[in-house]
Amino acid sequence: MVTKNRVGFDRNHFALPHPFYMFLTSALDLFMAVTVLAPDSVPAQLGVVRTSVVYMANNYPVFMYYMAVLTLVIHLLESLYAVKLCSDADMTVSAKIKWFLSTMIFGFSSVLYRLKPYVQRAKRSQF
């Protein structure tokens, strides 16, 4: 059952980001985790990238750790912003949870390309 708010927008609206952004964000987050937790397991086929990752992890482990934590904090803040946008558009709790999880995993591409234009259209049509 589709629930609509007073202006006709779907209150359960949810859309995943483009597959390219899903793959890119997931791959980079996984790469960040591997470089922090097990830098020697980065594949040798990456050449200079592997060399620089191993060098950074061995010589600056605290910096690498803080970069990983900063990435998590940024994703969390983006997710909270997505929930705020959902509240502004009067979306249901299930939609808010979906947007929170999607933004936590895939980052800003969920908010920037899928949610924000939808909320802006919803706000324009309310007047």
N, C-alpha and C positions, 0 to 999 in steps of 0.2 A: 504494500500500500504506500503510495506516494503522498506525503503530507506537504501541503503548500502553505506558505505564509500569505498574508493579506494581499500581496502584490503578484502572486502567482509563481514565485520562484520555489524550486524544490528545496525543502528544508533539510533533506538528506543528501544534498549534492556532494559528490565525491568523485574525483578523477585522479588517476595516477599521473605522474609526470611523463614526459616523452621517454621512450625506452633508452634513447641515447644518454639522457641525463641520469636515468636510473642506473645504467651500467657504469657510467663514468664516476658517479658519486660513490657507488658501492665498491668499485675497484680501488678508488683512491683511499677510502676509509679502511678497506682491508689491507692495502699496502702500508698505510700509516700504522695499523696495529701490528703487522708483521715486523716492520722496522723497529718498533719500540720493544716488542716482546722477544723477538728472535731474529736479530739482524743478519745472522749468518745463514739463515734459511732463504734469503732473497736469492732468486735464481741467478746463476753466473751469466746467463745469456743476456742479462740487462747491461752488462759491461760497465761503463762509466757510472751509470746510476747505482749499480750495486756497490761499486768501489766507494762512491761518495756516501751512500747510506751506511755502510759498515764503518767508514771513517767517522761519520757524525755520531753513530751509536757508541762507538768505542771511546771517542774523545770527549763527547758532549752528551752523555746519557740523560742528564737532568733537563737539558734543553729539549731533547727529543720527547721526554716524558711530558714536559709542559706543553709542547705542541699538540700531543695527543689529547691531553686534558682540555686544552683550549678548543680543540675541534669539537669535543663533546659538549662543552659549555655553549659554544656557538650554535650547535644543532639544538640544544635545549632551548635557548632563547628564541630561535626561529620557530620552534614548535609552540612555544607560549604565544608568540605573535600570531601564529596560525589560529590558535584557539580564540584569541581576541577578535580576529577577523570573523571567525565563525559566530561568535557572540554578537558582533555588530550586525551580521546578516540574519540573526535569529534562527540559527540552525539547531538541529536536535543534538542531544548528547552523543548519540552514536556517530553522527557526522563529525562532531568535534574530536572524538576519540580517533576516528579514522584519519582525520587531517593531522592530529598530533603525531600519530605513529608514522604516517607517511613522511612528514617533515623531519621527524627525528632520524629516520633512516636515509631519506634521499635529499635532505637539506632544502636550500632555498628554492630549488626548481619547482617544488610542489607549490609553494606559496606564490612565487613570482609569476609563474606561467599558467597556473590552474585556478588557484583560489582568489587571488587579488582581483583579476578582471571580473570574476563572477560577483564578488562582493560589491565592486564599484557599479556594476549594472543594477544590482539589487537596490543600492542606495539611490541611484538616479531615478529609478522607476517608482520610488516611494513618494516622490513629490509631485 
